[in-house]
Amino acid sequence: MIAPDDMAACRAAIRTGSLSFHAASRVLPARVRDPALALYAFCRVADDEVDEGADKAGAVLRLRDRLELVYQGRPRDGYADRAFAAVVEDFEMPRALPEALLEGLAWDAIGRRYDTLSGVLDYSARVAGAVGAMMCVLMRVRDADALARACDLGLAMQLTNISRDVGEDARAGRVFLPLDWLRAEGVAVERFLATPAACDGVRRVTARLLGEAERLYLRAEAGVAALPLACRPGIFAARHIYAGIGGQVARAGFDSVSLRARTGKGQKLGWLMLAGLRAAASPLLPRPAVLHARPAAEVAFLVEAAARQGAARGRSEALFEVLAQLEARSRGLA
């Protein structure tokens, strides 16, 4: 069980640090909402430490050590770590899932770029698809089809985030758009990063990425009916709130360099109401065949890990490799 003071701190962190998830979480049942807030608080704290700190390599290595302590049942003295340790124990959270997130943050720390859409999806699987799989675990859902669709939703949400943050990322010297798409549009990546400015090529790439996100949102919807009925409004809400961010980018002419898309409280309320209506109607509708579609290649490892019972060790060779790079960088050897 999560200590009440730690739970209160997690709620406060998400209320100010992740407005979209906080809005969607309000319509989840308490038995899922509270551990979900604890999960998101741990992920949020980890992401902020890597993104905002000067020593990104050190931040990832410290997160590795914190995760080790969580799975030993000896979390670091901090509300997010203690709360997440309780979630790991209560739900037998497969270790491979938070370690996938760790790997994605390590890719951030080394400044990895992605030549193709598949590369962007590889990254999105780790920083968002893994969270979708963990949410299924919190709902006590381990069915492979439902897990695959939850990972689709995570991918879609991350592609939306990337599309919204093109300018913000560029000003920080980062690019997450597929490099081959940018080259095909005649965008010189280094020049764009040196002086980020809206241009037709970047707008077209942003529109194309949001098109991929929409395809994944539609495919993810098939999995909602495989979730507990009480959880469906929250998941539909997350789907519509994040897709709504993409809609704002589209209304701005796909220019997310000059401005950053934001959604208002009224819009979120409308999406919450729509989510409730769709959840209420879901038991009456036939389950679409796409529910049983194979998982995207980039998330198949997440589906396999989450479908297994238990919280077994899950470090992959790829994770060891990127952590070794960070160790070398942290010691000034690379």
C-alpha positions in Angstrom: 0.0 0.0 0.0 1.2 3.5 -0.8 1.7 5.7 2.3 -0.9 8.5 2.4 1.7 11.3 2.6 3.5 9.9 -0.4 0.2 9.5 -2.3 -0.6 13.2 -1.6 2.8 14.2 -2.9 2.3 12.2 -6.1 -1.1 13.8 -6.7 0.5 17.3 -6.2 3.3 16.5 -8.6 1.0 15.4 -11.4 -1.5 18.2 -10.8 1.2 20.7 -11.7 3.6 18.7 -13.9 1.3 16.7 -16.3 -2.0 18.5 -16.8 -3.3 16.2 -19.5 -2.7 13.0 -17.6 -4.1 14.6 -14.4 -7.3 15.5 -16.3 -7.7 12.0 -17.7 -6.9 10.3 -14.4 -9.8 12.0 -12.6 -12.2 9.5 -14.3 -10.3 6.4 -13.4 -11.5 4.3 -10.5 -9.5 4.9 -7.3 -8.0 1.4 -7.3 -6.2 2.3 -10.6 -6.0 6.1 -10.3 -3.8 6.1 -7.2 -1.1 3.6 -8.4 -1.2 5.3 -11.8 -0.5 8.7 -10.2 2.4 7.0 -8.3 3.7 5.5 -11.6 3.5 8.8 -13.5 5.1 10.7 -10.6 8.1 8.4 -10.7 8.3 8.7 -14.5 7.9 12.5 -14.3 10.6 13.0 -11.7 12.9 10.7 -13.7 12.2 12.6 -16.9 12.7 16.0 -15.3 16.0 15.0 -13.8 17.3 13.9 -17.2 15.9 16.8 -19.2 16.6 19.7 -16.9 19.9 18.7 -15.2 23.3 19.6 -16.4 24.6 16.1 -15.9 22.3 14.0 -18.0 24.5 10.9 -18.0 24.7 11.1 -14.2 21.0 11.5 -13.9 20.3 8.3 -15.9 22.9 6.3 -13.9 21.3 7.5 -10.7 17.9 6.5 -12.0 19.4 3.0 -12.7 20.5 2.8 -9.1 17.2 4.0 -7.8 15.3 1.4 -9.9 17.6 -1.3 -8.5 16.7 -0.2 -5.0 13.0 -0.2 -5.8 13.1 -3.8 -7.0 15.1 -4.8 -3.9 12.3 -3.4 -1.8 14.7 -0.7 -0.4 13.6 2.5 -2.2 15.5 5.7 -1.9 14.1 8.2 0.7 11.8 10.1 -1.6 8.0 10.1 -2.1 8.1 9.0 -5.8 10.5 6.1 -5.1 8.6 4.9 -2.1 5.3 5.1 -3.9 6.6 3.3 -7.0 8.1 0.6 -4.9 4.7 -0.1 -3.4 3.2 -0.3 -6.9 5.9 -2.8 -8.0 5.2 -5.0 -5.0 1.4 -4.8 -5.1 1.1 -5.4 -8.9 4.2 -7.5 -9.6 5.3 -5.0 -12.1 7.6 -6.7 -14.7 11.0 -5.0 -14.4 11.5 -5.0 -18.1 8.9 -2.2 -18.4 10.4 0.5 -16.3 13.8 -0.5 -17.6 12.5 0.2 -21.1 11.8 3.7 -19.9 15.3 3.9 -18.5 16.7 2.9 -21.8 14.7 5.7 -23.6 16.0 8.3 -21.1 19.5 7.0 -21.7 19.0 7.6 -25.4 17.9 11.2 -24.5 21.1 11.6 -22.5 23.4 10.6 -25.3 21.5 12.8 -27.8 20.4 10.0 -30.0 18.7 10.9 -33.3 16.4 8.8 -35.4 16.9 8.3 -39.1 13.5 6.7 -39.8 10.0 6.5 -38.4 10.8 3.1 -37.1 13.6 4.6 -35.1 11.2 7.2 -33.7 8.8 4.5 -32.8 11.6 2.5 -31.1 12.2 5.6 -28.9 8.5 6.2 -28.3 8.0 2.5 -27.3 10.4 3.0 -24.5 9.3 6.4 -23.1 5.6 6.0 -23.7 4.6 2.5 -24.9 6.2 1.1 -21.7 3.9 3.4 -19.7 0.9 2.1 -21.6 1.9 -1.5 -20.8 2.4 -0.6 -17.1 -1.1 1.0 -17.0 -2.5 -2.4 -18.2 -0.7 -4.1 -15.4 -2.3 -1.7 -12.9 -5.7 -2.6 -14.3 -4.8 -6.3 -13.8 -4.9 -6.8 -17.6 -2.3 -9.1 -19.0 -4.0 -10.1 -22.3 -1.6 -9.7 -25.2 -4.1 -8.1 -27.5 -5.1 -5.5 -25.0 -1.4 -4.8 -24.2 -0.6 -4.3 -27.9 -3.4 -1.7 -28.2 -2.3 0.0 -25.0 1.2 0.3 -26.5 -0.4 1.7 -29.7 -1.9 4.4 -27.5 1.4 5.2 -25.9 3.1 5.4 -29.3 0.4 7.8 -30.6 0.7 10.0 -27.5 4.4 10.3 -27.8 4.2 11.1 -31.6 1.8 13.9 -30.5 4.2 15.1 -27.9 7.0 15.2 -30.5 4.9 17.1 -33.0 3.9 19.6 -30.3 7.5 20.2 -29.1 9.4 20.6 -32.4 10.5 24.2 -31.6 11.1 23.6 -27.9 13.3 20.6 -28.7 15.2 22.4 -31.5 16.0 25.3 -29.2 17.5 22.7 -26.8 19.6 21.2 -29.6 17.4 18.1 -30.0 15.4 16.7 -32.9 13.0 13.8 -32.7 11.4 14.0 -36.2 12.5 11.3 -38.6 15.7 12.6 -40.3 14.9 10.9 -43.6 11.6 12.8 -43.8 13.4 16.1 -43.1 16.0 15.4 -45.7 13.3 14.5 -48.3 11.7 17.9 -47.6 15.1 19.7 -48.1 15.4 20.6 -44.4 19.1 21.0 -43.4 18.9 19.6 -39.8 22.0 21.4 -38.4 20.9 24.7 -39.8 17.4 24.3 -38.4 18.8 23.5 -35.0 21.1 26.5 -35.1 18.3 28.9 -36.0 14.9 27.1 -35.4 12.2 28.7 -37.6 9.0 27.5 -39.0 9.3 26.4 -42.7 7.1 24.5 -45.1 9.3 21.4 -44.9 9.2 21.1 -41.1 5.4 21.8 -41.2 4.9 19.0 -43.7 6.9 16.5 -41.6 5.0 17.5 -38.5 1.7 16.9 -40.3 2.9 13.6 -41.5 3.9 12.5 -38.0 0.5 13.5 -36.7 -1.1 11.4 -39.4 0.8 8.4 -38.0 -0.3 9.3 -34.5 -4.0 9.4 -35.7 -3.6 6.0 -37.3 -2.4 4.6 -34.0 -5.1 6.4 -31.9 -7.7 4.7 -34.1 -6.1 1.3 -33.7 -5.7 1.8 -30.0 -9.4 2.4 -29.5 -10.1 -1.3 -30.3 -8.3 -2.3 -27.1 -10.4 -0.1 -24.8 -13.3 -2.6 -24.7 -10.8 -5.3 -23.4 -10.3 -3.2 -20.3 -12.4 -3.2 -17.1 -15.6 -1.1 -17.7 -14.7 1.3 -14.9 -11.3 2.1 -16.5 -12.6 2.8 -20.0 -13.6 6.5 -19.4 -10.1 7.4 -18.3 -8.4 5.7 -21.2 -10.8 7.2 -23.7 -10.2 10.6 -22.0 -6.4 10.2 -22.4 -6.9 9.3 -26.1 -9.1 12.4 -26.8 -7.1 14.9 -24.7 -3.8 14.0 -26.4 -5.3 13.8 -29.9 -6.8 17.2 -29.1 -3.2 18.6 -28.7 -2.5 17.3 -32.2 -5.6 19.1 -33.4 -4.3 22.3 -32.0 -1.0 21.9 -33.8 -3.0 21.3 -37.0 -5.1 24.4 -36.5 -1.9 26.4 -36.2 -0.9 25.2 -39.7 1.4 22.5 -38.2 3.7 25.2 -36.9 5.0 24.1 -33.5 8.2 26.1 -33.8 6.8 29.6 -33.4 4.3 28.5 -30.7 3.4 25.6 -28.5 -0.1 24.1 -28.7 -2.2 24.3 -25.6 -5.7 23.1 -24.7 -8.1 24.8 -22.4 -10.1 23.6 -19.4 -13.3 23.8 -21.4 -11.9 21.6 -24.1 -10.7 19.0 -21.6 -14.1 19.0 -20.0 -15.7 18.3 -23.4 -13.3 15.4 -24.0 -14.0 14.0 -20.6 -17.8 14.1 -21.4 -17.1 12.4 -24.7 -15.0 9.8 -23.0 -17.8 9.0 -20.6 -20.3 8.6 -23.5 -18.0 6.4 -25.5 -17.3 4.2 -22.4 -21.0 3.8 -21.7 -21.7 2.7 -25.3 -18.7 0.3 -25.5 -20.4 -2.8 -24.0 -23.1 -2.5 -26.7 -20.7 -2.4 -29.6 -19.0 -5.4 -31.3 -15.3 -5.7 -30.7 -13.5 -4.7 -33.8 -11.2 -7.2 -35.5 -8.2 -4.9 -35.2 -8.2 -5.7 -31.5 -6.3 -8.9 -32.5 -3.8 -7.2 -34.8 -0.2 -8.0 -34.2 1.7 -5.5 -32.0 3.9 -3.1 -33.8 7.4 -4.5 -34.1 8.8 -1.8 -32.0 6.6 -2.7 -29.0 6.5 -6.5 -29.2 9.1 -6.9 -26.4 6.9 -4.8 -24.1 3.8 -6.9 -24.8 5.8 -10.1 -24.2 7.2 -8.8 -20.9 3.9 -7.5 -19.6 2.0 -10.6 -20.5 4.2 -12.7 -18.2 3.4 -12.9 -14.5 5.9 -11.8 -11.9 8.5 -9.0 -11.7 11.5 -10.9 -12.9 14.8 -9.2 -13.8 14.6 -7.9 -17.3 17.8 -6.0 -18.3 18.6 -6.4 -22.0 21.9 -6.4 -23.7 20.9 -3.1 -25.4 20.2 -1.5 -22.0 23.6 -2.7 -20.7 25.3 -1.2 -23.8 23.8 2.3 -23.5 24.4 2.4 -19.8 28.0 1.4 -20.4 28.3 4.4 -22.8 26.9 6.7 -20.1 29.3 5.3 -17.5 32.2 6.0 -19.8 30.9 9.5 -20.6 30.3 10.2 -16.9 34.0 9.3 -16.1 35.3 11.4 -19.0 36.3 8.3 -21.0 34.1 9.0 -24.0 
